[in-house]
Amino acid sequence: MNALQQGRRNFLRASAALAGTGLLQACGNTSKPEVKTNSTPTPPVRRSGRNNSLRIFASSGYGESTSRCELGVTRLSNAGFMVSNQQAYMRRYQRFAGSDFERIADFQDVASGRVNTPKVLMGVRGGYGAMRLLPKIDWESLGKRMHEHGTMLYGYSDVTALQLALLAKGNMCSFAGPMLYSEFGKPQMNEFTMRSFIDNSCNPHMTVSVNYAQNYQINADGILWGGNLSVLSALAGSPYMPAISGGILFIEDVGEQPYRIERMLQTLYLSGVMNRQQAIVLGNFRMGGIKDVYDSSYTLNSVIQTMVRLTKVPVLTGFPFGHIAEKVTFPLGAKASLRSLSNGGYQISFSDYPTLNPMEFNLNTLLPPPPEVENILDCNKGLGNDTSVNDSGDEM
């Protein structure tokens, strides 16, 4: 690398570093806030104690790319988390992220006290396999330890099985939120998702507003719980399904035809789950071009109308969560207040859940760089046509 290239590289790194320190480190209430700047220096991260410890768990499918998981770990470490159990994302057994015994140990080692209870339990990804672990985990002990240390478990999709068991038998809430492989390891993390993760993980009171017009005027207070529909219906009638009455049931799924969605909802209805709720809130089902193969006019809306007639429970739509790029972070199993808005939409306010202390972290590092810095970095990729050393050649 010649002197000109080295000088250009140093300039780019310095520009990125200066822009990064200008990002706001804050915990707010808005669901999609703008990136702001703040001249206040980032507070130092304290690297001791359990307040910033993060333990990885891989309960379901394995991550196809180890480097992607490593990128996620690097980002979380740069944000101030002390990451442990990293071998979890390297495991593979058949279609799973390790044997049942290995995946059980991700939790049972915490439940039994063999390892310190972390501040965060972070899932690698979804897939299938979590429900195979449920009978072998001491959920009561795990929930007690998590409650004592204010532990926050993040995940969605197949991780729903663990979240339901934790609530049903451990009386402990968790968070629907980003995971190591699925979000933190992406080549380009989503700003909305990361901003929501930061804001809603740090704020002891959060509100998520949905501005899409609904068919109901509703005021409801109760425990908001639920998750992935496929997992919910699979656990119906089992001891790992929470017995929540007067709650607010949240549901999402992906890639399912309308009739299959209805069949799973019918399972919840026949098992007595749905008609015990005050309201049902639907996330993003990412239907896209999915149509019923027998009757294309039979849509998700047709399913919703059928379930409303059956259950007499209001069904609200449009909650910003699911197998989508832009998703909010919010607690499952916490107190919630659901209120209709004057514009026809609704909002859900949450309380009584554990939080992160922003002073323990550099969470602003999880936000994408400002556009001007990103443009500089993109331009740099085009440099060096006269050399065999690529942009990251000194790091390979």
Secondary structure as UniProt FT lines:
FT   HELIX           3..21
FT   TURN            51..52
FT   STRAND          53..57
FT   HELIX           66..78
FT   TURN            79..80
FT   STRAND          82..84
FT   HELIX           86..90
FT   TURN            94..95
FT   HELIX           100..111
FT   TURN            112..113
FT   STRAND          120..123
FT   HELIX           130..132
FT   HELIX           134..136
FT   HELIX           139..149
FT   STRAND          152..155
FT   HELIX           157..159
FT   HELIX           160..170
FT   STRAND          174..176
FT   HELIX           180..184
FT   HELIX           191..202
FT   STRAND          206..210
FT   STRAND          219..228
FT   HELIX           229..235
FT   TURN            236..237
FT   TURN            239..240
FT   STRAND          248..252
FT   HELIX           258..270
FT   TURN            271..272
FT   HELIX           274..276
FT   STRAND          279..282
FT   TURN            288..289
FT   TURN            296..297
FT   HELIX           300..311
FT   STRAND          315..316
FT   STRAND          330..332
FT   STRAND          334..340
FT   TURN            342..343
FT   STRAND          346..351
FT   HELIX           358..360
FT   HELIX           363..366
FT   HELIX           371..381
FT   TURN            385..386
FT   TURN            391..392
FT   HELIX           393..395
//
